[in-house]
Amino acid sequence: RFQFQLLIEVAWPLFIFFILISVRLSYPPYEQHECHFPNKAMPSAGTLPWIQGIICNANNPCFRYPTPGESPGVVGNFNASIVSRLFSDARRLLLYSQQDTSIKDVQKVLGKLRKLGNSSGLDLKLRDFLIDNETFSDFLHHNVSMPSSAVEELLDTGINLQRV
């Protein structure tokens, strides 16, 4: 009886081990490249960067190469978008209104508000929301491998803010 029990206790783990070997040989491991995800700000970074991170990266893509804004200390790469500039100008105007009495800041904020309010979508393009020498088109061209013509067509797409 003890010899039979010893045989079972030795054979059972070996049997399971051979099953694992056969499964491993039948299904070789899948090679997955390293994933770089676009940066997303946490709520403590501020409401605007947090919402922009959620909206702009809703599908959570995985890229083979490092993404813009992945360096340490970068909260978001949306700092120069038209919405961020509008909030930045308004904040500067409201916080430093005692020191800065220039009318240019007020006119700049009101001009941006008029442009946003009067836009029907046909006069605003995606390019208007990006800063000069931005990294979005380089990102699309190099990391996503889109042809230059497709990137230009995407950047010239009209934006309808009333629908957004």
C-alpha positions in Angstrom: 0.0 0.0 0.0 2.8 2.5 0.9 4.7 1.7 -2.3 1.6 2.3 -4.4 1.0 5.7 -2.6 4.6 6.7 -3.1 4.4 5.8 -6.8 1.2 8.0 -7.2 2.8 10.9 -5.3 5.8 10.8 -7.6 4.0 10.1 -10.9 1.2 12.7 -10.4 3.4 15.8 -10.5 5.4 14.3 -13.4 2.2 13.7 -15.3 1.1 17.4 -14.7 4.6 18.5 -15.7 4.4 16.6 -19.0 1.0 18.1 -19.7 2.5 21.6 -19.3 5.4 20.7 -21.6 3.0 19.5 -24.3 0.9 22.6 -24.1 4.0 24.8 -24.3 5.2 23.0 -27.4 1.8 23.1 -29.0 1.3 26.9 -28.4 4.6 28.8 -28.7 4.7 32.1 -26.8 3.6 35.2 -28.6 6.2 38.0 -29.0 4.7 41.3 -28.0 6.6 44.5 -28.4 7.0 47.0 -25.6 4.0 49.3 -25.1 4.2 53.1 -24.8 0.9 54.7 -23.8 0.1 58.3 -24.4 0.3 60.3 -21.2 -2.8 61.0 -19.2 -2.9 63.5 -16.4 -4.4 62.6 -13.0 -7.2 64.7 -11.5 -4.7 66.4 -9.2 -2.9 68.0 -12.2 -6.0 70.1 -12.8 -9.4 69.6 -14.4 -8.5 70.7 -17.9 -5.4 68.4 -18.4 -7.3 65.5 -16.8 -10.3 65.9 -19.2 -8.0 66.4 -22.2 -6.1 63.2 -21.3 -9.3 61.2 -21.1 -10.8 62.6 -24.3 -7.7 62.5 -26.4 -6.7 59.0 -25.3 -10.0 57.3 -24.9 -9.1 54.2 -26.9 -5.8 53.7 -24.9 -3.6 52.8 -27.8 -0.3 51.0 -27.4 2.7 52.3 -29.5 6.0 50.6 -30.2 8.1 53.8 -29.6 8.1 56.5 -26.9 5.2 58.9 -27.2 5.4 62.7 -26.9 5.1 63.9 -23.3 6.5 60.7 -21.9 9.4 62.3 -20.2 9.4 62.7 -16.4 7.7 65.8 -15.0 5.5 66.3 -18.1 1.9 66.5 -17.1 0.4 66.8 -20.5 1.3 67.9 -24.0 -1.8 70.0 -24.4 -0.4 73.1 -22.8 -0.5 75.2 -26.0 -3.9 74.1 -27.3 -6.4 76.8 -28.0 -8.5 75.8 -24.9 -5.5 75.8 -22.6 -4.3 79.1 -23.9 -7.8 80.6 -23.4 -7.9 79.4 -19.8 -4.3 80.5 -19.2 -5.0 84.0 -20.6 -8.2 84.2 -18.5 -6.4 83.1 -15.3 -3.5 85.5 -15.9 -6.0 88.3 -16.5 -8.0 87.5 -13.4 -5.2 86.8 -11.1 -2.9 89.7 -12.1 -5.5 92.2 -13.0 -4.2 94.7 -10.4 -0.7 94.6 -11.8 -1.4 94.1 -15.5 -3.8 96.8 -16.7 -3.1 96.2 -20.4 -6.1 96.1 -22.6 -4.3 93.8 -25.0 -4.9 90.8 -22.7 -8.6 91.5 -22.5 -8.9 91.9 -26.2 -7.0 88.6 -26.8 -9.3 86.7 -24.5 -12.4 88.3 -26.0 -11.1 87.6 -29.5 -10.6 83.9 -28.6 -14.1 83.7 -27.1 -15.6 85.3 -30.2 -13.8 82.9 -32.4 -15.0 80.0 -30.4 -18.6 81.3 -30.1 -18.9 82.3 -33.8 -17.3 79.2 -35.2 -19.6 77.1 -37.3 -17.0 74.4 -37.7 -16.0 75.3 -41.2 -13.5 78.0 -40.2 -11.8 76.1 -37.4 -9.5 73.3 -38.3 -7.7 70.8 -36.1 -4.5 72.7 -37.0 -5.9 75.8 -35.1 -5.9 73.8 -31.9 -2.2 72.9 -32.1 0.8 75.1 -31.5 3.4 75.8 -34.2 6.1 73.1 -34.5 3.9 70.7 -32.6 4.7 67.0 -32.2 1.3 65.6 -33.1 2.0 65.4 -36.9 5.5 63.9 -36.2 3.9 61.4 -33.9 1.3 60.4 -36.5 3.9 60.2 -39.2 6.6 58.3 -37.4 4.9 56.3 -34.6 1.6 55.5 -36.4 3.2 55.4 -39.8 0.6 57.5 -41.5 1.6 59.0 -44.9 2.3 62.8 -45.0 -0.8 63.4 -47.2 -3.0 61.7 -44.7 -1.5 63.7 -41.8 -2.0 66.9 -43.7 -5.6 66.0 -44.5 -6.2 65.2 -40.8 -4.8 68.5 -39.7 -7.0 70.4 -42.2 -10.1 68.7 -40.9 -12.8 71.1 -39.9 -14.0 71.2 -36.3 -17.6 71.9 -35.3 -17.4 72.9 -31.6 -21.2 72.9 -31.3 -21.2 69.2 -32.0 -18.2 68.6 -29.7 
